Amino acid sequence: MSLLNPSRNSFKYLQDNGIPRTLVYTGSSKVAASSSMGRTQKKLKTYLDIYQTENVVFASIQVTAYNTIMVGYSVESENPQAKLLLEQLCRRINLMSALLEATKNALIFGDAYLEKRRQKDGTVAHLFPVDPQTMIIDIDNYGRVVSYHQEINGQKGPILKPSDILHFRFFEIPSSPYGLSLIEPNLKVIERKRVADESISNALIRHGTGKLLVKVGTEADGQIPPPETMDDIRDSLEDLNESNEIIVPWMIDVSTIDEKGIQGVDEYYSYFLSQLVTGLMCPEEALGLGKGTTEATAKTKAVLWERMLKAYQYSISQVLERDLFNEYLLSKGFIDPATQEPVYSSIIFDSVTEEDEAMRAKWLGNLIGAFKGGKLPLTLNEVRKLLKLAPRKDMEDVVEISPQGMGTPQTGAPSPTGATPQQNVTPQQVPQGEENNNGVVRTEPQNP
């Protein structure tokens, strides 16, 4: 290992394999000084307040989280016994409930932490959600996580090992171990929308209904009625509602003004609402706001939104496979002898819609249908990969398709059209001078 100019702010070039060559923090200590990287509890509390008080933000995060997690999942593994153990683990720790909470926290605060609480033998017994407002990440000069700890009311909690925490984040920040809150980019829009909502609300109260204009006396009288008379009339009309009738003498004229209400209020409200929905990356249709949406645009939005949700699902699955499944399989002795690593296992979330799967299946059907009497250009494992399924060792070979296509009926089985299939006759079974199924005429004598 060589060091060039090892001063406080210098770059360190390390030759050992696996050691980073770039820095995200410079200093003399091996562990960064528990820096929050500009992340303060005040900011995090602001995000939580907005989530709890802004209905559009609340609905967007709820809908996104539920559609990401509650669609269900399946566990895949090369080893059937390992798959069974992982499925039992997921049920025992109530994985879906923990992931739903983590997904909400990751969207609100930018980060979510699940503590792996263990039994006496070290096996994970429960995933406990940790309040992201209290969690601090300790990193070294290269940005690698060294430990975690909580800070509550200024008090530093116990040190937690990285192996005891599942850390989720959907939007990464360069040179920071923390993620970006979904609310952070929308803070200005939310503030402006609140001002607009307040103004519109006050305007509706002020101008939403017509105002009464009461004229007392006539110009011929040439006198202004006394204040007591004006006050009496005002008090009489002050508590009017839809069930009241107004009866006045001839010298009092009652009319209405300001009957047009507020002009263009819908445009003002829709402007800020559309900006907020865009920033939250949740389609209006999912929030019940898809006014004027056509079937074509709604279908396109559904596909694009599902791909966004799949990105969230992929991020979650990577953390689970790396920090939960592998650890559990190693403890149970499921090690690949070739790589000395845990046997390959994965978690695959179901889709919200079937649009992508339907298009992919149609494409595969057309491809297979075009290869009659030859080998497919794909192995079954490659087909499984296109369908987002884990590979299988018994599906590594290329499939050869008969001239009748895949799924050709066997001898004696009814054909799709109801006709009886022909018997498969070998050349030795064809009598002399008769034609076989391939159009070849046998002329030589047959063996007894």
N, C-alpha and C positions, 0 to 999 in steps of 0.2 A: 504494500500500500504506500502510495506517495502523496505527500501534501505539498501543494504549491502556495507559498505565501500564506501560512496558516494564521492570518489575523482574524479579528472578530467578524468582519464583513466579507471575507473572501469566499470563493467557491472552492469546494473540495472535490477532487477527482479521485475516486476510489477504484481500485482494480479488482477487488474481490467480486466474484460472481454473486448476484442477488442483492448487492448493495447499490442504492440509487446513486446517480451521479449529479442530480440536480437538487437544489435546496428550496424549501419553502419558508424556512425560518433560520436566522443566524443568531448565534449566541454561544456562550461558553458551556452551558449546561446541556446534559444529554436529553433532558425533557423540557419542552416548552413550558413557560411559567403559567400553565392553566389559562392561557389567553382565550377569551371568548370570540376573538376575531371580529369585534364590532357587534357581537350578539349580546344584548343585554336583556335582563329580566323585564325591564320596562317595555322594550319592543315586543317581547313575547306576550306580555299581558295585553298589549294593544291588539295583537292578532286575535287573542282569545275573546276580547271584548267585541271586536268586529264580528267574529264568528257567532257570538251569542246574540247580537243585536241586529245584524243586517240579514234580512230574510233571504235575499238573493244569494249571498255568500254562504249562509247556512244550508240552503237547499242544494246549491251546486256541490259543496263538499260532501254532503250526505249522499246525494245521488251518485256521485263519482265513486265514493268509497263502497257503497253497497253493490254497485254494478261491477266493481273490480273484484270483490271478495266473494259475495254471496251467490255468485253463479255456480260455485262448486269447483272441485278440483279432483284430480286423480294422481296417484303416486305410481311412477314407473321405475323399474329396476331390471338389470340383467339377471339378477338372482331372485327367483320367486320367493324364497324364504326371507330375503332382505326386504322385498316389497311388503310382505305381510307384517314384518316387524315395524316398518316405517308407518304403515297404515294404523297399526295399533298405537304407536307413539302419537300420531296426529290426533287420534280420538281421545287418548288419555289426557293430553294437555289442552284439549279443546282449541285446536289450532285456528279454526275459522273465527271464533270470537276474539282471540288475541290479535289476529291479523286485521280484523275490521277496526279495532281500536287503534292499532298501529298506523293503518292507512289514513284514518282521520287526523291523527296527530302529525303525520308526515306532511299532509296537505296544509294543515293550519300553521304549524310551527316550522316546517322545513325538515324536521327530524323526528324520528320515533325510536323509542328504546324499549325492548322487552328483556327483562331480566330472567335468566334461566335459573329458576329455583330448583334445587336438586334434592334427591333422597340421600340417605346415608351412603349408598353405594356409588354416588356420583351421577346416577341417571336423572335426566331432566324430568321433573314431576309437574311443573307448572311454568307458564310464561306470564310474568307479571308486568303489566304496562307501567313504565316509570314516567313521571311528569317531565316532559321535555324542558319546562321552565326552570327546573332545578339541576339539570344534568350538564356537566362540564366534561369536555374531552381533552385529555392530556396527550400531546403528540411530541415526537422528537424533531430534530432539525430537518428531517427528510419528509415530514408529513405523515409518518407512520403512527398509528394509534398505539400508545403505550399503556394507557389505563383510562378509567372513567371515575368520576366521583360527583357527588351531589353537593350543592350549596343551598342551604335552607336557612333563611333569616341571618345570613352572613356566617353561618357555621358550616365548616367543611365536613362532609360525611366520609365514611370509609372508602378506601380505594377498591375499585372493582376491576377485575382482569378483563381484557377483551374477550376471552373465552366464555365469560359469564353474561355477555350482553349481545343481543341481536340489534344492530343499528340499521335503520331503514331511512333512506333519503331518495327522493325522486329527481330533484333538480340540484345538481352539484355546483359548488362555487370553487373556482380555481384557488389554490393555495389555502384552502380551508377545509377542515374535516366536517364542517356543518353543511347542511342543505339549505336551499332557498324556500321560504314559505310561499305558497301560492297566493297569499294575500298581499305580500310585500309589493309586487309590481302594480297592484291595484289600489294602493293607499290613496293616491291623489284623486283617482276616479271616484273612489268611495267617499272621500271628503267632499268633492264637488257634487256628487249625487245627493249627499245628505243636505247640503245647502239648497239644492234644487227642490228636494222633497219638502223641506221646511217652507220654502217660498211658495211652492204650489199649494201646500196645505193651507197656509195663511190666505192665499188668494182665493181658494175655494170657499173658505169661511167668509171672506169679505165680499166676494163677487159671485159666489155660486148661486145665490138667489137674488131676485129683484128687491130693491129697496122702496119703501113707501115715501112718497112726497105728499105732504099735507099742507094745503093752503087754507088759511083761516081768514074769513072776511073777504070783502071785495074792494076793488079800487075806488068805487063810488063812495065807500064809507070814509076814505081818507084818513083812517086811524089804524094804528097798530094795536092788536089785541094785547091785553095786559099779560105779563109773564105767567101769572097763575093759570090763566086759560091755556096757554101753550103747554105748561107742565102737565095739566090735567089730561089734555089730549095725548101727549106723549106717553103718559103712564097708562092710558087706556089701550094704546096700540102696541105697547112694549111686549106683551106676552101673547101676541097673536100666534095661532097655529092653524093647521089645515081645517080644523073643525069650526073656526070662528067666522062670523059674518060681521061686516062693518056697516053700521047704520049711523049716518051723520046728518045734521040739518043742512039746509041749502047753502048756508054761507061757508061751509067747510068742503073743500075739494080734495079728494084722495086719489092719487095716481101712483104708478110705479116707474122707477128708473133703473138703469144698469141691468137690463134683462138679457143682454147678450152673453153674460158670463165671461169666461176667460178664453181668449182666442189663441189657438195653437198650443194648448197645454200638452196635448198628446205628443207633439213633435219634441218638445223640450224634455219630457220624461223619457221618451224612447231613445233619445240621443245618448244620455248617460247610461241607461239600462243596457243598450247594445254594446257600449264600450266595456261595461263591467262583465257582461256575459262572455265577451270575447276574451278578456283577460283571465277569466276563470276556466276557460277552455271546456265549457260544458254547453252543449247545444240547447237552444231555446226550447226545442220540442221536449227535452227531458225535464224542463221546468214548467211545462204547461204554457209556454209563451210563444208557441210557433204559429202566430197569427199570419195568415196569408201564405203559409208554406205549401208548396206543391208536393205531390208524391215523389217526384224525381229528386227534388232538392233534399227532402227529408231522408230519402234512401242514401243519398251521397253523404249527408251529415252523419247518419248512423254508422256507415262504414268507417269514415274518418275518425269518429269518436271512439269506436271500438278499437281501432289501431292504437289510439292514445291509451286506452285502458290496458291493452296488451303490453304496452311499454311499462306501465306500472306493475303489471303482473310479472313481467320478466324480471324487473328489478327485485321484487319480493322473492321470487323463486331462486334467484342467484344467492341471496343472503341465506335462505333456508337450506339450500343444498350445501353451501360452503361451511356455514357455521353451526348447523344443527344436524342435518342428515349425516354428513361425513363423520362428525364426532361420534354420533350414536353408533354408526356401523363399525367404526374402529373399535369402540368399546365392546362390541359383540363379536369381533373377530372376522368381519366380512371384508377381507383384503384381497385385491386383485394380485395374484402372484407375479404377473408380468410387470406391473408398474409399482407394486408395493403401496398402492393407494387404495382407499375405499372403493368397493365395487360401484360402478356408475349407477346413480339413482337420481331421479328428478321429480319435481312436482309440476304438473301441467294444469293450469286453470281453464275452465270451460269458457266458451265464448258467450258474449251478450246476445249477439245475433248470429245467424248462420250465413250471412252474405258472402264473406270471404271463403268459407268452406264450400258453399254451394258452387261458386265460380271455379274453385280449385278442383272440386270433384267433377264438374262438367268438363273441364280441360283434360283431366286424367282419363275420363271416359272416352273422349274423342281420340286421345292419343293411343289408348289401348285398342280401340276399335279399328284404328288404321293399320295395326300390325297383326294381320291374320296370316298365319303360316310362317312365323319367324320369331326371333328373339326381341323382347322389349328393349328399348334403349335405357331402361332404368331397372335397377334391382328393386325388390320389394322393400328393402330398407330405405332406399331413396324415395320410394313412394310414401312410406311411413313418415319420413322426414318432412315431405311436403305437406302431409296431414298433421304435422306437429306431434307425432308419436315417437316414442323412444325406439331405438333399433333393437332387433332381435337377431340372435346368432343363427337361427335357422332360416333367415330370410336374406342372406348375403349374396345369393346367386342370382343370375339373370334368369328370368322366366321365359320359357319357350311356349309360344301360343300355337295351337293347332290351326289348320285352315278354317275350321268352323268357329274359331275364336275361343276366348276363355269361357270356361263353364260348359264345354261341349258335353251333352248327355252321354252317360255310360251305356254299355250294352244292356238292352232290356228296359231301360228307363224311358219314360215318356218324354218326347221332345217338347220344346216350348209351344209348338203349333198343334200339338196333340197327335202328330203322326208317329208311327212306330219307327225307331231308328233302325238302320241296317246293321246286320251282324258284321263284326270286324273279321274279315276272312283273310288268312295268310296266303301267300302264293302257293304253298304246298297243298292248301285245301281247295284250290280252284280246279275243277275238272278240266281234262284236256280239251282244247278248242274253245273254252269259255273265257269270257272277259272278266277280269277282277275289278275291284273298286277304282283302281288307278288307270283303267283303260288298257292294261297289258294282257295280251292273249297268250295263254300257256299252250305250247305245242309239244313239249317233251313229255315222255311217260311219267306217271306219278309213282312215287315210292309206296310200297304196300304199307 
